[in-house]
Amino acid sequence: MAQHYDDLFQRRTRSINTPITEFLPPAHFRVPMIIHNLLPTGLTLLTGASHSGRTSLALHLALDIATGEPALNSRVPSLHDDHQPYRTAFGSHIHYLALDSSEENLQQTTARLFKSRPSRPHSS
């Protein structure tokens, strides 16, 4: 007894009138942001082609978080610190794993980054 292929997988359809807001997580399930509007807390994997600036970007963001500066020099002078679009969670712990960078490359990149910033972190 052969059945037609389409008949085997036929499903009844029904209309769904659910607004998209029903699929958004409630406020108590939202992930806290370490950089507001950009980077959630937790593990972040930054990928890209070789020599595309991954290390520079990651170190820049890490320094912004460590110093409490808005990410990527994005401070808007007319806005209070609490309303900066890319404000950082000052005092957060940062763990940076440089699995494909040499120590020399990290030192050079870090030196360039510190030199380009007007406010340098204090070493303790």
GROMACS elastic network, one bead per residue, 0.5 to 0.9 nm:
[ bonds ]
;  ai    aj funct       b0    kb
    3     6     6  0.84756   500
    3     7     6  0.67940   500
    3     8     6  0.70724   500
    4     7     6  0.53709   500
    4     8     6  0.67921   500
    5     8     6  0.53867   500
    5     9     6  0.71456   500
    5    10     6  0.89641   500
    6     9     6  0.56547   500
    6    10     6  0.60724   500
    7    10     6  0.51801   500
    7    11     6  0.88061   500
    8    11     6  0.89783   500
   18    21     6  0.82318   500
   18    22     6  0.67906   500
   18    23     6  0.86522   500
   19    22     6  0.57800   500
   19    23     6  0.78430   500
   20    23     6  0.55531   500
   20    24     6  0.71702   500
   21    24     6  0.53082   500
   21    25     6  0.85957   500
   22    25     6  0.79871   500
   24    27     6  0.89794   500
   25    28     6  0.79819   500
   25    29     6  0.59043   500
   25    30     6  0.63816   500
   26    29     6  0.54754   500
   26    30     6  0.66855   500
   27    30     6  0.53015   500
   27    31     6  0.88408   500
   28    31     6  0.84354   500
   31    40     6  0.63584   500
   31    41     6  0.70148   500
   32    35     6  0.89744   500
   32    36     6  0.84521   500
   32    39     6  0.89877   500
   32    40     6  0.59607   500
   32    41     6  0.59393   500
   33    36     6  0.52248   500
   33    37     6  0.72538   500
   33    38     6  0.74915   500
   33    39     6  0.57779   500
   33    41     6  0.53591   500
   33    88     6  0.81201   500
   33    89     6  0.76003   500
   34    37     6  0.89964   500
   34    38     6  0.81359   500
   34    39     6  0.57857   500
   34    40     6  0.54501   500
   34    41     6  0.51793   500
   34    42     6  0.86301   500
   34    65     6  0.76045   500
   34    87     6  0.83177   500
   34    88     6  0.57040   500
   34    89     6  0.50709   500
   34    90     6  0.83786   500
   34    92     6  0.75227   500
   35    38     6  0.54592   500
   35    40     6  0.67418   500
   35    41     6  0.82056   500
   35    61     6  0.86952   500
   35    65     6  0.75278   500
   35    70     6  0.78918   500
   35    71     6  0.69606   500
   35    85     6  0.89110   500
   35    86     6  0.57314   500
   35    87     6  0.57086   500
   35    89     6  0.63773   500
   36    39     6  0.65841   500
   36    40     6  0.77514   500
   36    70     6  0.89413   500
   36    71     6  0.88920   500
   36    84     6  0.84125   500
   36    85     6  0.65672   500
   36    87     6  0.54602   500
   36    88     6  0.63053   500
   36    89     6  0.80396   500
   37    40     6  0.82655   500
   37    85     6  0.67446   500
   37    86     6  0.60706   500
   37    87     6  0.84013   500
   38    71     6  0.88586   500
   38    85     6  0.89927   500
   38    86     6  0.67936   500
   39    42     6  0.89179   500
   39    44     6  0.80988   500
   40    43     6  0.84462   500
   40    44     6  0.81304   500
   41    44     6  0.81495   500
   46    54     6  0.67740   500
   46    55     6  0.89856   500
   46    58     6  0.78089   500
   47    54     6  0.70274   500
   48    51     6  0.84245   500
   48    52     6  0.63992   500
   48    53     6  0.82504   500
   48    54     6  0.67755   500
   49    52     6  0.55188   500
   49    53     6  0.86179   500
   49    54     6  0.84572   500
   50    53     6  0.80577   500
   50    54     6  0.83821   500
   51    54     6  0.75149   500
   51    55     6  0.87491   500
   52    55     6  0.85273   500
   53    56     6  0.52482   500
   53    57     6  0.60809   500
   53    58     6  0.85340   500
   54    57     6  0.52176   500
   54    58     6  0.60402   500
   54    59     6  0.85298   500
   55    58     6  0.51692   500
   55    59     6  0.60343   500
   55    60     6  0.83913   500
   55    98     6  0.77722   500
   55   101     6  0.79079   500
   55   106     6  0.78168   500
   55   109     6  0.77696   500
   56    59     6  0.52741   500
   56    60     6  0.59734   500
   56    61     6  0.85744   500
   56   106     6  0.88406   500
   56   109     6  0.64185   500
   56   110     6  0.79924   500
   56   113     6  0.78443   500
   57    60     6  0.50975   500
   57    61     6  0.61569   500
   57    62     6  0.85246   500
   57    72     6  0.86092   500
   58    61     6  0.52222   500
   58    62     6  0.60753   500
   58    63     6  0.86223   500
   58    96     6  0.79737   500
   59    63     6  0.60814   500
   59    64     6  0.85251   500
   59    96     6  0.80387   500
   59   106     6  0.89903   500
   59   109     6  0.81969   500
   59   110     6  0.72335   500
   59   113     6  0.80102   500
   60    63     6  0.52241   500
   60    64     6  0.62145   500
   60    65     6  0.87031   500
   60    71     6  0.80385   500
   60    72     6  0.69986   500
   60   110     6  0.86292   500
   60   113     6  0.69648   500
   61    64     6  0.50087   500
   61    65     6  0.61907   500
   61    66     6  0.85698   500
   61    71     6  0.61224   500
   61    72     6  0.67949   500
   62    65     6  0.51499   500
   62    66     6  0.61053   500
   62    67     6  0.86408   500
   62    94     6  0.65301   500
   62    95     6  0.84992   500
   62    96     6  0.79386   500
   63    67     6  0.60702   500
   63    68     6  0.82685   500
   63    69     6  0.82810   500
   63    71     6  0.88685   500
   63   113     6  0.88603   500
   63   121     6  0.82875   500
   64    67     6  0.53090   500
   64    68     6  0.57353   500
   64    70     6  0.64284   500
   64    71     6  0.55322   500
   64    72     6  0.72830   500
   64    73     6  0.84399   500
   64    88     6  0.71160   500
   64    90     6  0.85498   500
   65    68     6  0.50765   500
   65    69     6  0.65565   500
   65    70     6  0.78924   500
   65    71     6  0.74021   500
   65    87     6  0.87094   500
   65    88     6  0.54566   500
   65    89     6  0.63740   500
   65    90     6  0.58135   500
   65    91     6  0.72995   500
   65    92     6  0.67809   500
   65    93     6  0.85004   500
   65    94     6  0.78822   500
   66    69     6  0.79891   500
   66    88     6  0.86316   500
   66    89     6  0.85330   500
   66    90     6  0.62623   500
   66    91     6  0.61177   500
   66    92     6  0.67569   500
   66    93     6  0.76909   500
   66    94     6  0.75014   500
   66   121     6  0.82041   500
   67    88     6  0.87148   500
   67    90     6  0.65285   500
   67    91     6  0.76552   500
   67   119     6  0.89354   500
   67   120     6  0.84046   500
   67   121     6  0.65426   500
   68    71     6  0.85367   500
   68    87     6  0.75952   500
   68    88     6  0.55498   500
   68    89     6  0.64644   500
   68    91     6  0.71396   500
   68    92     6  0.88908   500
   69    72     6  0.84588   500
   69    73     6  0.76374   500
   69    74     6  0.87193   500
   69    75     6  0.79199   500
   69    86     6  0.88833   500
   69    87     6  0.67970   500
   69    88     6  0.63628   500
   69    89     6  0.89433   500
   69    90     6  0.78192   500
   70    73     6  0.61913   500
   70    74     6  0.57626   500
   70    75     6  0.56982   500
   70    81     6  0.84714   500
   70    84     6  0.69358   500
   70    85     6  0.78240   500
   70    86     6  0.52723   500
   70    88     6  0.56181   500
   71    74     6  0.59011   500
   71    75     6  0.79143   500
   71    85     6  0.88655   500
   71    86     6  0.54412   500
   71    87     6  0.63565   500
   71    88     6  0.66222   500
   72    75     6  0.84459   500
   72    86     6  0.81998   500
   74    84     6  0.80227   500
   74    85     6  0.77266   500
   74    86     6  0.67529   500
   74    87     6  0.85349   500
   75    78     6  0.88721   500
   75    79     6  0.81104   500
   75    81     6  0.83985   500
   75    84     6  0.64492   500
   75    85     6  0.79845   500
   75    86     6  0.78847   500
   75    87     6  0.81958   500
   76    79     6  0.56071   500
   76    80     6  0.83292   500
   76    81     6  0.88204   500
   76    84     6  0.65047   500
   76    85     6  0.81126   500
   77    80     6  0.77817   500
   77    84     6  0.89735   500
   79    82     6  0.79849   500
   79    83     6  0.59390   500
   79    84     6  0.61344   500
   80    83     6  0.54131   500
   80    84     6  0.66001   500
   81    84     6  0.53938   500
   81    87     6  0.72500   500
   82    85     6  0.87471   500
   82    87     6  0.73472   500
   83    86     6  0.86339   500
   83    87     6  0.76037   500
   84    87     6  0.52276   500
   84    88     6  0.89583   500
   87    90     6  0.87330   500
   88    92     6  0.87192   500
   89    92     6  0.60325   500
   97   100     6  0.88446   500
   98   101     6  0.54868   500
   98   102     6  0.80002   500
   98   103     6  0.88580   500
   98   106     6  0.82116   500
   99   102     6  0.84442   500
  101   104     6  0.82020   500
  101   105     6  0.62374   500
  101   106     6  0.65873   500
  102   105     6  0.51844   500
  102   106     6  0.63564   500
  102   107     6  0.87083   500
  103   106     6  0.51494   500
  103   107     6  0.61983   500
  103   108     6  0.87038   500
  104   107     6  0.51333   500
  104   108     6  0.62303   500
  104   109     6  0.86208   500
  105   108     6  0.51871   500
  105   109     6  0.61113   500
  105   110     6  0.84874   500
  106   109     6  0.51469   500
  106   110     6  0.59526   500
  106   111     6  0.84406   500
  107   110     6  0.51441   500
  107   111     6  0.60259   500
  107   112     6  0.86327   500
  108   111     6  0.51310   500
  108   112     6  0.62567   500
  108   113     6  0.86200   500
  109   112     6  0.52047   500
  109   113     6  0.61828   500
  109   114     6  0.87302   500
  110   114     6  0.61594   500
  110   115     6  0.85205   500
  111   114     6  0.52479   500
  111   115     6  0.61008   500
  111   116     6  0.86623   500
  112   115     6  0.51271   500
  112   116     6  0.62208   500
  112   117     6  0.88877   500
  113   116     6  0.52878   500
  113   117     6  0.65561   500
  114   117     6  0.53905   500
  114   118     6  0.81757   500
  114   119     6  0.84020   500
  114   120     6  0.63134   500
  114   121     6  0.85541   500
  115   118     6  0.77043   500
  115   120     6  0.83384   500
  117   120     6  0.63151   500
